[in-house]
Amino acid sequence: MELGLVRGMWQLLEPIHAVLYYAPEVTARASALGYATDTRWPSYFPLRSAPLGAAGPELVAATFYSFEPGMVRAHVPAAWQVASPATVLDARLRGVDAALRAILGERVDSPELAEAATLARRLAESAPVGARPLAAANADLPWPAEPHLVLWQAATILREHRGDGHVAALLTAGLDPIESLVSFAAVGAAPVPVFASRGWSDTAWSEAVSRLVARGWLEPSGAATPAGQAGRDEVERHTDELAAAPYRALGAESVGRLAQLAGPITMAVVGTGMLPSQSTLGINRT
């Protein structure tokens, strides 16, 4: 399986997963539970970590990796005083259901979506989850009956499977959480202010720049050196390799068919304008 195809499928399925964090229907259900929704983070942390159960701040910071630990502690475990993980899981599925129905209209009942859901579930069930806590936690959840929700859950498992592998690649490269952001910003993944959403102080950012300058990855200006660019390229290649197993198991023909079926669904999500044009993932949706 070509690693370019593996990365391309991540980029194709990521917007379907991201409905969870940006759809107004999900936001409305989070608000109904009692979460503040005037900013993103009070609901983001429980919506993403609920499959782990009533996780504490150390576990959430470790699995999410890039967030400043104090920022995590500001939201976890307080999130579980608002609603239990089981209640959050129910709300997020209901919110995604309403969102995808609004986005896709009559297509939720189409044979093409049902076929996409079947292939995506096979793909997700082929993903090895050993040492991948967020992927494993989502894989433990029961599968919904409706095809559009099966597709969303599969996209979510695959997204967290890749993310867990990305953390492993960062650790292998010797990049701590803030260094992972600084080095990614240095190669132009997104402007530095986008990465500020992870809660790190200017001082912590400057100290990480200094460490990477000493390592030879950055210029004092914060721009990547050739070594830094090569290092980040290797992180991304390693991430793709660690994400490749389910695609190899499904086979190129079926993966290609899934891409063909999922493309219009992804375009419909993107067409709503709900997703940000830039993110810390480095996917440009403009």
N, C-alpha and C positions, 0 to 999 in steps of 0.2 A: 504494500500500500504506500503510495507516494505521500510524503509528509505534507506536501502542499495541499493535498486533498483533505487531510486530517484538519489542518488549520482552517481551510475553507469551510468545512462543515461546522466547526466551532463558530465561525463568524456568521454562518447562515442560521444556526439554531439559537445563538445567544439572544437575539431580540425576542424570540418566543418566550424564553425563560424570563427575560427582563420585564415582561408585562407585570410580574409580581411587584416590582418596585416603583413602577411609574404609572400604572393604569389608575384613573380616578375611581374606578369601581372598587379596587383593592384599598385605596386610601380611605374611601368612605367606610368600609368595613372596619379598618383599623381605628378610625375615629370613633365609630360606634362602640368599640370595645373600651375606649377611654384613652387611647394613645394620642398625644399631641401630633398633629400632622401639618403644622405650619412650617416645620422643617422636616427634612427627610429622616433623620437618624432615630428618633424615638420609636418609629415603627419598623425601620429597616432591621435593627438588631434582632427583635423578636421574630419578624417574618422570616429571616434567613436562618436563625439558630434554633427555631422551634423543633425541627426534627431531632435535635440533640437532647431534647428534654429541657428541664429547668437548669440549663448550663450556667455555670458561674463565669465571672469575667476572665479568669485565667484561661479557661477552655475556649471561650469565644475569641479572645485575643490571639491565642495560639493557632486556632484553625483559620480565622480570617486573615491573620498574619500581618497585614499592612497597616492596621489601625494603631494609633498611639494608645497604650494600655489605659491611661487615665481617661481617655474618651470612652473606651469600652466600659470602664467602671462607672461612668456617669449614667449609663443606660442599662447595665446588667449588674446585679440581678433585679433592679427596680422594675424591669419590664414584666417580670413574672408576678409582681404584686398587682399589676393592672389586669392581666389575664393569664391563664395557665397555658402551657405549650399546646395542649390538646385543643383548647379554644382558639388559639391563634392558627393552628393548622386548619381547623374547620373554616375559619374566616378567610384565610388566604386562598383556599380552594374555591370557596363560594365567590370571592372577589375575582379570581382569575376566570372562573366560569362566566360570570357576567361580562367581564371585559372582552373575552374572546368571542362571546356571542354577539356583542355589540360591534366588534371589529369585523367579524367574518360573515355575519348575517346568515343567509341560507346555506353558506358553505359548511357550517358546522355539521350538517346532515349529509354532506356529499360523499360519494364512494371514494373520491380522491383523498379526502381528509381521513377517512377510515383506513385506507391503505397506508397513508403516511404514518398514522398512529401505530399500526401493526409493525411496520418496519422500524420505527423509532423505538418502540418497546423492545423489539428483538435486539436492537443495538444497545440500548441501556442495560438490558439483562445480560449482555455479553461483557460488560465493563467490569474488570476485576476491582474489588473494593478493599483489598487488603492494604492496611496502612493509609487509608483514605477516609478519614472520619466523616467529612461532610457528604461525600458520595454514598458511603455506607448508611448513614442516617436517613438520607432520602430514599435509598433503595429499600430500606426496611418498611417504608410506608405502604399501605395497601394501594393497589392500583385502582383508580376511579373507573367507572363504567363508560363514561362518555368519551368518544374518540378524541375530541379536542383537548380534553383534560389529560388523557393518556399521552398525547403528543407533548403537552406542556410538562408533565411530570418526567417524561423521558428526557426532554431537553434540559430539565433541571438536574437530573442525575448526571447526565453527561457533562454539564457545565461544572458541577462541583467535582466530578471525577477529574476533569482537566485542571481545575483550580488546585485540588489537592496535589496533583502531580507537579503543578507549577511551583508550589511551595517546596516540594522535594528538590526541584531543579535549582531554586534559589539557595536552598541550604547547601546543596552540592557545590554551588559557585561561591559559597562563603559570604552571601549577602544577607545581612540582618534586615528586619522589616523596613526601616527607613532607608537603608542603602538600596533596597530593591526599588523603592520609589524614585530616589535621587538618580540612580543609574538609568532608569526607564525614561525619566524626564529628559536626561542628558542626550538620549538618542532621538528625541523628538516625538515620543509617543503621545504626549499632550503637553500643554503649557504647565509650568510649575504651579500656578494657582489652582489648577484642576486637582493636583495631588495634595494641596493644602486641605482638601476636604477630609483627609485621614487624620487630622488633628495634631500633627506634629508642630512644635514651635519653630520659629525662625532660627533659634539657637541650635536646636536639635538638627535641623536641616543643614545649617552651616557646618556643624561638627561632622555630619555624615559626608558632606562634600569634601571636607579636609581629609577624612579617612580614605576616600576614594581617590583623591589627588595623590596621597602618599602611596597608594596601591598602584598608581599609574593608569587608572581607568578614566580620570577626569583631568581636564585643564583647570587651573585656578578659577577661571571664569564660570565653571560648571559645565562646559561643553565636553562631550565624550572624546577621549583620545582614540586612536585606532585600536588600542588594546581594550578599551572600554566598549567600543562598538562590537568588537569580536566577542568579548565576554557576554554581552547581552544577546548577540546572535546565537551563541551557544546555549544560553538559558532557554531561548525560545525554541531552538531545535530540540533540546532535551525535553522540553514541555510537550512538543508535538509527538516525540517518540513515546513518551509515557502515556499519551492520550490515544495512541494508535491501535491498541489491542482490540477494542470492540469493532472498529472499522475493518480490521483484517478478518475478524471472525464473521462479520456479516457479508463481506465480499464486495468487490468493486462494483459489480452490476447492481446489487441491491442498494449500495450506498448511493450510486448515481441516480437510481430511481427515487430514493428518498430526497435527494437534493432537488430533483425535478418537481416533486410533489410539495416540498416544504417551501420552495422559492416564493410562490405567490402568497403563501401565508405570512412569511417574513416580510414581504413587501407591503402587505396590508398593515402589519404592525408598524413598520417604519413610516408608512404613509400617514398615520395618525398624527405624527409630529410629537408624540409623547416622550420619545427617547432623547437623551442629550446628544448634542452633536459631537461632544468629546467626553471621554471618560478615562479613568485610570487603567482600563483594559487596553487602551491604545487602538481601539477600533474607531475609525472615523466614519460617522454615519451621515456626513453632509453630502 
